[in-house]
Amino acid sequence: MPEKILLLSRKPLAERPLHEWLEEVVADTVLVTVPAAVAQVRADVRARFLDCRTVSNYQSWSTEWTAECAAREHRVGLVASSSEDDVLRCARLRDRLGVPGQSLGSARAYRDKLIMKSAAKAAGLGVPRLRAVDRPTDLVELIQEVGLPVVVKPRRGSASIGVRILRSGPDVTAFLASGELPAAPQRAGRWIAEEYIDAPFFHVDGLIVDGKIAHCWPSRYNSGNAEAALAESELSSVLLSPEDPRTALLQRFAADVHRALPAPPFPTSFHLEAWIPEGGRPVLCEVATRTGGALVASTYQDAFGVHLSRENLRGQCGLDPALVQQPAAPRRAGGWIVFPPGRGRFHPPSSTCPIEGARIELHMAPGTLARGPEYAAHSAAAVSVHADTAEQVRDRIAETTRWWAEECRWSS
């Protein structure tokens, strides 16, 4: 008899068709989601799940309680997460339910940046100089050690929410005056501070099986995620070419990072970010057991024929992944851009994008009133870009960015 599965996901089924990705086990799957995720699908699609329960506030603790009640009622044997917000939540549920999957210790190592980077450093890997910041003196002592700028971020944050780049004395004063770091902390273990790494920034995406990389490929960002969000500028990425020496370097680094951490036992997608400073030794920014955001999944699918979120969920549900060997090269060169919301009412370009190989998708309706990006990769529009070579992709991204800047308007 197949295991019953508890699955937490807030993505719309129209965008992430769980009923198709998990066709073999959907009838044994209990879905916990939000009303908007199932609002645009037919009733018969929702009925394919063993049970479907919606929660109004997905970020609240009531979601975990709802999920646990459903899991015990249906006696589930597996718990699957589909986003970074759910990694720790599902690990806690597995721990209380006594079911296999990513343990609480593994989830903490992949979510808590202090635990993560401490393990990587112990394995001899490159990490920024850092320390836990529980009170202002911790931050002051790190600044005395490494100088400015420094980066302050939530230890378990995502999408660059809450990240501060303190470049000057006035920046430090403003942060300390904000009260976000009280002298007597009510919640220890929230913040981490680290030296600022000024170097090219990359991400590596793929699938791990039994703690080892089954396949992965690196890409280069145009900037740091936090830097793009704070500057309210576009964020873009390009798959590295097979001939680029950084491709093999980052693939080896990703394998070393996973060996340093208590990796999940089931096949799981991952998203790793790292800098390569002058000298060529990668420095870990972070790694997560989930698929990267923005257009990472669609770009990877176009390059290698697999959707990493589908692979991630199938692995957690005990199903075989579609790709388990390292491809020699992408099927074609690719990349993406996300253009953030501006300030004012949105007036998108009146004509179609003229750049060859660029396909744009609006994420905001014309006339929408916006107040800038709320997080990294928050987008008014996203563009997938393809070409014969990585260099051509970079050129087309630059052309598309210029076109957007000339044609898009934000009015007061």
C-alpha positions, 0 to 999 in steps of 0.5 A, a space after each residue: 500500500 503506498 504511503 499517504 503524503 502531506 504536501 505544503 504548497 502555496 503556488 497556484 496549481 495553474 503555475 505549479 501543476 502538482 496534480 500532473 507532476 505527482 500523478 502516480 500519488 496524487 490520490 494519496 496526497 493531502 494538500 495544504 495550500 491557500 485559497 488563491 492557489 486553487 481558485 482558478 482550477 476546476 473542481 475535478 482537479 482539486 478532487 484528485 487529491 485525497 484531501 485539500 485544506 486551505 489556510 488564510 494566512 500561510 505564514 502563520 503557525 496555524 498552517 503548521 497546526 492545520 497540516 499536522 491535524 490533517 497528517 494525523 487524521 490521514 496517517 501520512 507517511 511522508 511530508 513534502 515541502 515546496 518552498 524555502 518557507 516550508 523547509 523548517 516547518 516540514 522538518 518539524 512535522 516529520 520530527 513530531 510525526 516520526 516519518 522519514 525525510 529531511 530531518 530538523 538538523 538538516 533543515 536547520 543547517 540549510 536554513 540557518 546561515 550561521 550553522 550553514 557557514 560554520 559547517 562549511 568553514 569547518 570543512 575548509 571551504 571559503 566563507 565570509 568572516 562573520 559572527 552571530 549578532 544578538 546585541 549591538 556590541 556583536 556588530 561593533 566588534 565585527 566592524 572593528 575586526 573586518 572594517 566596513 562595509 558589512 552585511 547584516 541579515 536574518 539568519 533564516 531569511 530569504 529573498 534578501 528581506 531584512 538585509 542591510 548593507 552598512 557601508 559607512 558610519 552613518 549607516 551603522 548609526 541608522 541601523 542601531 537607531 532603528 531599534 531592530 537590534 535592541 540592547 537586550 534582545 527579545 529573540 536571540 539567534 535572529 541576526 548574523 553579520 558578515 564582511 562584505 564580499 565585493 566580487 562576481 556573484 554566481 548561483 548553482 542549481 540542480 539536484 542532490 540524491 543521497 547527499 551527492 549532486 546528481 546534476 547541476 549547472 552554474 550561472 552568473 548574476 549581474 549583481 548581488 540580490 540584496 544590492 539589486 533590491 536596495 537599488 531597485 534595479 533589474 536582476 539578471 543571470 546567465 548560464 555559464 558555458 561548458 568551456 568557462 573554467 568557473 563552471 567546473 570550479 563551481 560544480 566542485 564547490 557545490 559538491 563540497 558544500 553538500 558534503 559539509 552539511 547533513 544533506 537530506 536523504 531523498 532527492 531534493 533540488 538545491 540553490 547555492 550562491 557564491 562569490 569568486 573573488 580575485 584568486 579564484 577560491 569560491 566563497 559561500 553566500 548560502 545554500 538551500 534545499 529548494 529551487 531557486 526563485 525568479 526564472 531559475 526553474 524555467 531556464 534550467 528546464 529549457 537547458 536540461 529538460 527537467 523542472 527542478 521544482 517537479 524533481 524536488 517534489 517527486 523526490 520527497 514523495 518517493 518517486 524517481 527523478 527524471 534526470 540523474 546524470 550530469 549533462 555535458 552542456 545545456 541544450 542552448 545558452 540561456 538567461 533571464 532578467 527580472 525588472 522590479 516594480 517602480 514607484 507610481 503607476 505602471 505603464 509597460 512598453 506599448 510595443 512587443 520586445 524587439 530583441 531576438 531571443 527575448 520573451 517577456 511576461 508581465 507580472 503586473 497589470 497596466 495602471 497598477 500603483 507600485 511602491 518599489 520592490 518588496 524583496 529580491 526578484 520581485 518583478 513587474 516583468 520577467 524576461 527569458 533570453 536565449 541565444 547560441 552562446 553565453 556571450 550572445 545571451 549577455 548582449 541580448 540581456 543588455 539590449 533588453 534592459 536598455 529597451 525596458 528603461 526607454 519604453 517603460 514608465 512609472 507615473 505619479 
